[in-house]
Amino acid sequence: MVEGKKCLAVYQPEAPMNFTLAGCVSTRSYRPKYCGVCTDNRCCVPYKSKTINVSFQCPDGPGFSRQVLWINACFCNLTCRNPNDIFADLDSYPDFSEIAN
């Protein structure tokens, strides 16, 4: 692979962790992968991913399930406005316009 054309090491926690959402905790632990940064200032984005079902248990109520993006691999995207800024494209979604940068 040509130098400067790949994502730096994809981050993955050493130990499994539980997801937390609205005070509820996943019923099992996971070792998710996160995209790192590109060596040439492009955006490192998910390339191979799937959706997994994660079950949560709440301390004072019933549990629930949510679909979560599971990243398997990342690549350097050519079309990004703010390299390595994970919030850069939020203004593309109408519901997030108030927090876009």
Backbone as CSV, one residue per row, in Angstrom:
resi,resn,N_x,N_y,N_z,CA_x,CA_y,CA_z,C_x,C_y,C_z
1,MET,0.842,-1.173,0.000,0.000,0.000,0.000,0.893,1.243,0.000
2,VAL,0.499,2.269,-0.720,1.274,3.488,-0.845,1.245,4.264,0.469
3,GLU,2.391,4.782,0.893,2.485,5.561,2.123,1.535,6.752,2.066
4,GLY,0.805,7.000,3.156,-0.100,8.142,3.232,-1.462,7.886,2.649
5,LYS,-1.770,6.669,2.241,-3.051,6.384,1.614,-3.943,5.491,2.463
6,LYS,-3.609,5.304,3.726,-4.409,4.407,4.540,-4.763,5.056,5.871
7,CYS,-5.749,4.477,6.534,-6.102,4.927,7.868,-5.063,4.406,8.840
8,LEU,-4.752,5.218,9.827,-3.889,4.740,10.893,-4.645,3.673,11.667
9,ALA,-3.967,2.976,12.511,-4.550,1.848,13.223,-5.962,2.147,13.718
10,VAL,-6.855,1.253,13.386,-8.224,1.358,13.867,-8.183,1.095,15.366
11,TYR,-8.820,1.957,16.118,-8.795,1.812,17.568,-9.793,0.749,18.011
12,GLN,-9.353,-0.135,18.885,-10.229,-1.127,19.499,-9.792,-1.285,20.953
13,PRO,-10.713,-1.131,21.894,-10.342,-1.273,23.306,-9.718,-2.639,23.585
14,GLU,-8.756,-2.672,24.497,-8.111,-3.939,24.845,-9.076,-4.878,25.554
15,ALA,-9.912,-4.314,26.413,-10.857,-5.132,27.173,-12.282,-4.883,26.680
16,PRO,-13.115,-5.897,26.714,-14.525,-5.701,26.345,-15.173,-4.660,27.260
17,MET,-16.155,-3.951,26.713,-16.841,-2.908,27.468,-18.337,-3.007,27.227
18,ASN,-19.112,-2.446,28.136,-20.556,-2.386,27.957,-20.921,-1.027,27.391
19,PHE,-21.924,-0.995,26.520,-22.452,0.265,26.011,-23.432,0.818,27.039
20,THR,-23.499,2.146,27.139,-24.461,2.803,28.017,-25.283,3.767,27.182
21,LEU,-26.600,3.719,27.358,-27.507,4.597,26.626,-28.624,5.019,27.568
22,ALA,-28.744,6.309,27.816,-29.788,6.866,28.676,-29.813,6.195,30.047
23,GLY,-28.643,5.913,30.600,-28.555,5.306,31.918,-28.736,3.798,31.939
24,CYS,-29.009,3.200,30.788,-29.183,1.755,30.678,-27.890,1.149,30.133
25,VAL,-27.599,-0.090,30.526,-26.333,-0.735,30.182,-26.597,-1.973,29.335
26,SER,-25.746,-2.188,28.331,-25.907,-3.365,27.471,-25.794,-4.637,28.304
27,THR,-26.548,-5.649,27.912,-26.585,-6.897,28.672,-25.344,-7.747,28.448
28,ARG,-24.569,-7.433,27.442,-23.285,-8.115,27.232,-22.228,-7.080,26.893
29,SER,-20.977,-7.486,26.962,-19.882,-6.564,26.661,-19.404,-6.768,25.222
30,TYR,-18.775,-5.722,24.672,-18.339,-5.700,23.274,-16.936,-5.123,23.182
31,ARG,-16.256,-5.417,22.069,-14.979,-4.774,21.727,-15.161,-4.063,20.384
32,PRO,-15.798,-2.893,20.387,-16.059,-2.192,19.126,-14.781,-1.646,18.505
33,LYS,-14.833,-1.409,17.201,-13.731,-0.758,16.492,-14.167,0.659,16.152
34,TYR,-13.213,1.578,16.204,-13.449,2.970,15.854,-12.453,3.365,14.778
35,CYS,-12.894,4.159,13.810,-11.991,4.611,12.752,-11.002,5.621,13.327
36,GLY,-9.750,5.518,12.908,-8.705,6.427,13.364,-8.628,7.660,12.486
37,VAL,-7.425,8.073,12.130,-7.217,9.235,11.263,-6.397,8.807,10.051
38,CYS,-6.476,9.584,8.992,-5.715,9.296,7.777,-4.380,10.032,7.827
39,THR,-3.377,9.461,7.194,-2.050,10.064,7.219,-1.922,11.232,6.245
40,ASP,-2.933,11.453,5.410,-2.844,12.541,4.426,-4.003,13.536,4.548
41,ASN,-4.566,13.693,5.739,-5.610,14.675,6.043,-6.965,14.419,5.409
42,ARG,-7.215,13.217,4.934,-8.569,12.893,4.489,-9.347,12.328,5.673
43,CYS,-10.649,12.102,5.484,-11.489,11.566,6.558,-11.418,10.048,6.589
44,CYS,-11.186,9.504,7.744,-11.188,8.056,7.932,-12.611,7.660,8.319
45,VAL,-13.279,6.914,7.453,-14.689,6.571,7.652,-14.899,5.062,7.563
46,PRO,-16.011,4.571,8.126,-16.291,3.135,8.025,-16.391,2.686,6.570
47,TYR,-15.803,1.536,6.273,-15.817,0.962,4.932,-16.637,-0.326,4.924
48,LYS,-16.299,-1.218,5.824,-17.064,-2.449,5.991,-17.730,-2.387,7.355
49,SER,-19.048,-2.476,7.348,-19.780,-2.415,8.605,-21.063,-3.218,8.486
50,LYS,-21.686,-3.429,9.609,-22.978,-4.101,9.642,-23.752,-3.523,10.815
51,THR,-25.014,-3.862,10.892,-25.846,-3.415,11.995,-26.072,-4.588,12.930
52,ILE,-25.818,-4.362,14.211,-26.056,-5.416,15.195,-27.136,-4.958,16.170
53,ASN,-27.821,-5.908,16.751,-28.846,-5.618,17.739,-28.209,-5.683,19.129
54,VAL,-28.320,-4.598,19.887,-27.759,-4.547,21.237,-28.912,-4.423,22.232
55,SER,-28.940,-5.323,23.199,-29.968,-5.295,24.248,-29.447,-4.521,25.448
56,PHE,-30.306,-3.674,26.007,-29.963,-2.857,27.167,-30.886,-3.201,28.328
57,GLN,-30.344,-3.100,29.532,-31.140,-3.279,30.744,-31.056,-1.995,31.553
58,CYS,-32.215,-1.495,31.963,-32.271,-0.254,32.735,-32.377,-0.575,34.222
59,PRO,-31.754,0.255,35.077,-31.758,-0.027,36.513,-33.146,0.050,37.151
60,ASP,-34.004,0.900,36.631,-35.318,1.078,37.263,-36.465,0.861,36.282
61,GLY,-36.310,-0.088,35.380,-37.381,-0.335,34.422,-37.039,-1.452,33.468
62,PRO,-37.905,-1.641,32.487,-37.678,-2.722,31.520,-36.521,-2.406,30.575
63,GLY,-36.006,-3.428,29.951,-34.932,-3.257,28.987,-35.472,-2.924,27.608
64,PHE,-34.560,-2.701,26.672,-34.918,-2.413,25.286,-33.749,-2.798,24.399
65,SER,-33.980,-2.813,23.096,-32.928,-3.124,22.123,-32.784,-1.982,21.138
66,ARG,-31.567,-1.781,20.637,-31.288,-0.772,19.612,-30.358,-1.366,18.571
67,GLN,-30.519,-0.913,17.338,-29.623,-1.290,16.255,-28.399,-0.379,16.332
68,VAL,-27.206,-0.973,16.271,-25.953,-0.227,16.397,-25.053,-0.556,15.212
69,LEU,-24.412,0.468,14.655,-23.457,0.258,13.567,-22.210,-0.412,14.127
70,TRP,-21.814,-1.532,13.529,-20.628,-2.271,13.951,-19.586,-2.136,12.851
71,ILE,-18.479,-1.462,13.138,-17.435,-1.196,12.145,-16.470,-2.368,12.069
72,ASN,-16.242,-2.853,10.854,-15.266,-3.919,10.629,-13.973,-3.389,10.014
73,ALA,-14.066,-2.358,9.169,-12.887,-1.785,8.510,-13.178,-0.329,8.151
74,CYS,-12.116,0.459,7.976,-12.232,1.883,7.640,-11.376,2.207,6.419
75,PHE,-11.677,3.335,5.763,-10.840,3.795,4.656,-10.802,5.314,4.643
76,CYS,-9.848,5.867,3.901,-9.705,7.317,3.789,-10.603,7.834,2.676
77,ASN,-11.568,8.662,3.036,-12.536,9.204,2.096,-11.960,10.441,1.407
78,LEU,-12.161,10.540,0.103,-11.651,11.682,-0.669,-12.493,12.941,-0.504
79,THR,-13.764,12.795,-0.167,-14.662,13.947,-0.127,-15.074,14.268,1.300
80,CYS,-14.224,14.990,1.998,-14.582,15.450,3.337,-14.192,16.914,3.458
81,ARG,-15.051,17.670,4.113,-14.795,19.100,4.251,-13.811,19.410,5.360
82,ASN,-13.938,18.727,6.478,-13.061,18.963,7.626,-12.433,17.637,8.022
83,PRO,-11.260,17.345,7.520,-10.633,16.050,7.780,-10.572,15.699,9.263
84,ASN,-10.929,14.463,9.547,-10.870,13.898,10.893,-11.751,14.609,11.920
85,ASP,-12.758,15.370,11.459,-13.749,15.983,12.342,-15.016,15.146,12.254
86,ILE,-15.306,14.377,13.289,-16.434,13.450,13.221,-17.782,14.152,13.141
87,PHE,-17.848,15.454,13.446,-19.100,16.182,13.403,-19.257,17.029,12.138
88,ALA,-18.312,16.990,11.245,-18.287,17.891,10.090,-19.497,17.750,9.185
89,ASP,-20.033,16.562,9.043,-21.128,16.352,8.102,-22.506,16.355,8.747
90,LEU,-22.617,16.737,10.010,-23.915,16.721,10.669,-24.918,17.662,10.030
91,ASP,-24.457,18.770,9.423,-25.413,19.689,8.817,-26.088,19.083,7.595
92,SER,-25.662,17.924,7.148,-26.327,17.217,6.055,-27.645,16.615,6.516
93,TYR,-27.822,16.513,7.823,-29.021,15.928,8.395,-29.831,17.026,9.059
94,PRO,-31.089,17.237,8.627,-31.876,18.358,9.137,-32.044,18.363,10.655
95,ASP,-32.107,17.196,11.284,-32.327,17.140,12.722,-31.126,17.621,13.526
96,PHE,-29.957,17.707,12.913,-28.750,18.073,13.640,-28.211,19.446,13.237
97,SER,-28.998,20.237,12.546,-28.495,21.516,12.035,-28.058,22.464,13.149
98,GLU,-28.681,22.368,14.315,-28.325,23.290,15.388,-26.977,22.984,16.025
99,ILE,-26.415,21.792,15.787,-25.120,21.478,16.381,-24.018,21.334,15.345
100,ALA,-24.330,21.558,14.096,-23.313,21.426,13.044,-22.285,22.543,13.175
101,ASN,-21.042,22.243,12.771,-20.003,23.268,12.851,-19.640,23.783,11.502
